[in-house]
Structure formats: structure tokens, C-alpha cells
Amino acid sequence: MERMSIGGTSGYTDLAALPPLVADAVRLAADLGFDKSCRPEQGRLLHALAAGAPQSIGETGTGCGVGLAWLAGGRRDGVHIVSVERDGRLVDHVRRLFADVPDVEIVHGDWTSAYAHGPFDLLVLDGGGNAKGGGAADPVRLLHPGGVLVVDDFTPATKWPPTHSGRPDEARLHWLRHPELAAIEVRLAPDLASVVATRRW
Ligand SMILES: C[S@@+](CC[C@H](N)C(=O)[O-])C[C@H]1O[C@@H](n2cnc3c(N)ncnc32)[C@H](O)[C@@H]1O
């Protein structure tokens, strides 16, 4: 059994049990010392949601392509994925990793480049645009009506309002209270939650 332990990837303890492309992306993250990959719980959520996207998926923050690999594995054939990453070194590596995977486009730039490629059926905000700093993406411009938004990496809330560093968690509240979205926090592990939201018609 091949084992990995690197930051957000520490849950990927058995690479042989993973879809091969996910395992390759985890290996890339380990090789580059990149510790911010999405955890397997989040990856499985992306895999499941990707299966429901009719035509297009967007992601901000490609990282080493771990979440992207879960998305690619879950989607229907022909569904186009655009992932935006500002770090050119990561872009080069991930483009090589996905060279033989059809309908995956890795854009080098700020997350706002996603506006030129949307709207999407599924949008994952994992590197810019997530309201945690550096702006909040506009779901009306980036999602089709009925489209689904995912924002990762929250500590599960135990009270209302949710807090972050002792204060109301404004990023989480931005999405949970967004007038154009019907949103819910989904607990994926005792220490991990995501916000999942549908754009209202
Ligand atoms: C949490 S990691 C992404 C992990 C990846 N989505 C996965 O599932 O493994 C965040 C990534 O977002 C990128 N990033 C941060 N701010 C960004 C911005 N403003 N525009 C584009 N990418 C950004 C970082 O370089 C980093 O690679």
C-alpha cells in the first residue's frame, strides 16, 4: 500500500484505492510539497456533484489538480471543465498531468478569468472568489439558473451565527445568506464542512 501524508492530502492514505488520476494528482502535490489539496471527503462530494452537471464545470484554484481529477472522474463524457490557477508553475505541471484528459482547460490567471468562461452548471470556489478574502464571485454571472456552487474548507458550525477566530464567519454567512442562492452547510467530516448552494431560478 502506497501512503502519502501531506497537509490537506493527509487523508489520502491508500493511493491504490483512488481513481488513478486522483492518485497521480496527489503524487504531484507530494512531489511539489503542495499541502493545500482538497481532502478526499471533499473530493468525493465534487465527484458526486460533477455527475449532475449537464454541460460545464468551473473551478477557481487548480492547485495540483486533485479536486479537478475528482471532478473529471465524476462528470458525464463531453462535459467541459475550466479550472483557473494564478501560479504558473502549478499550471504547467497540471496541464502536463491532464494532457490526455479531454475537455479539461486549465487557465493561467486570477480567479476573475472564470467570468470569461462561464456561466457553469457547477462552480467550485477553491482559490479566489470564495469571499474568504480577495472578493466574492457573482453566482448570477458564473452559474446557470439551477446551477450548483461549492465552497470548501470550513470548520463545522456548532452554533448560529457560525464563527471564525471568535467572530461571525462573514465568508460563510455571505454564501448562506446570499439572496440568489439556496445554500446549506454540509458536514463532510467531524472537522470539515462545505457550503453547497443552488442558484435560484
Ligand atoms: C486550496 S488550493 C486549491 C486546491 C485544489 N482545488 C484541490 O482541490 O486540490 C488554492 C489554490 O488557489 C490558488 N489561488 C489563490 N488565489 C488565487 C486567485 N486569486 N486566482 C487564482 N488562483 C488562486 C493558489 O495558488 C492555490 O493553488
The ligand as a Tripos MOL2 file, in Angstrom:
@<TRIPOS>MOLECULE
LIG
   27    29     1     0     0
SMALL
NO_CHARGES

@<TRIPOS>ATOM
      1 C1         -6.7640   25.3140   -1.7200 C.3       1 LIG1
      2 S1         -5.6800   25.3530   -3.0970 S.3       1 LIG1
      3 C2         -6.6130   24.5570   -4.3560 C.3       1 LIG1
      4 C3         -6.7370   23.0760   -4.1800 C.3       1 LIG1
      5 C4         -7.3630   22.3690   -5.3430 C.3       1 LIG1
      6 N1         -8.5860   22.9900   -5.7990 N.3       1 LIG1
      7 C5         -7.6600   20.9170   -4.9740 C.2       1 LIG1
      8 O1         -8.8420   20.5630   -4.9410 O.co2     1 LIG1
      9 O2         -6.7350   20.1810   -4.6950 O.co2     1 LIG1
     10 C6         -5.8440   27.0310   -3.6300 C.3       1 LIG1
     11 C7         -5.1870   27.3520   -4.9500 C.3       1 LIG1
     12 O3         -5.7350   28.5970   -5.3890 O.3       1 LIG1
     13 C8         -4.7400   29.3630   -5.9790 C.3       1 LIG1
     14 N2         -5.1810   30.7550   -5.8730 N.ar      1 LIG1
     15 C9         -5.1950   31.5200   -4.7560 C.ar      1 LIG1
     16 N3         -5.6870   32.7390   -5.0400 N.ar      1 LIG1
     17 C10        -5.9970   32.7460   -6.3540 C.ar      1 LIG1
     18 C11        -6.5390   33.7370   -7.2260 C.ar      1 LIG1
     19 N4         -6.8330   34.9480   -6.7950 N.pl3     1 LIG1
     20 N5         -6.7400   33.3970   -8.5160 N.ar      1 LIG1
     21 C12        -6.4000   32.1430   -8.9690 C.ar      1 LIG1
     22 N6         -5.8800   31.1760   -8.1880 N.ar      1 LIG1
     23 C13        -5.6700   31.4800   -6.8920 C.ar      1 LIG1
     24 C14        -3.4850   29.0230   -5.1970 C.3       1 LIG1
     25 O4         -2.3330   29.2860   -5.9690 O.3       1 LIG1
     26 C15        -3.6840   27.5540   -4.8950 C.3       1 LIG1
     27 O5         -3.0810   26.7590   -5.8750 O.3       1 LIG1
@<TRIPOS>BOND
     1     1     2 1
     2     2     3 1
     3     2    10 1
     4     3     4 1
     5     4     5 1
     6     5     6 1
     7     5     7 1
     8     7     8 2
     9     7     9 1
    10    10    11 1
    11    11    12 1
    12    11    26 1
    13    12    13 1
    14    13    14 1
    15    13    24 1
    16    14    15 ar
    17    14    23 ar
    18    15    16 ar
    19    16    17 ar
    20    17    18 ar
    21    17    23 ar
    22    18    19 1
    23    18    20 ar
    24    20    21 ar
    25    21    22 ar
    26    22    23 ar
    27    24    25 1
    28    24    26 1
    29    26    27 1
@<TRIPOS>SUBSTRUCTURE
     1 LIG1         1 GROUP 0 **** ****
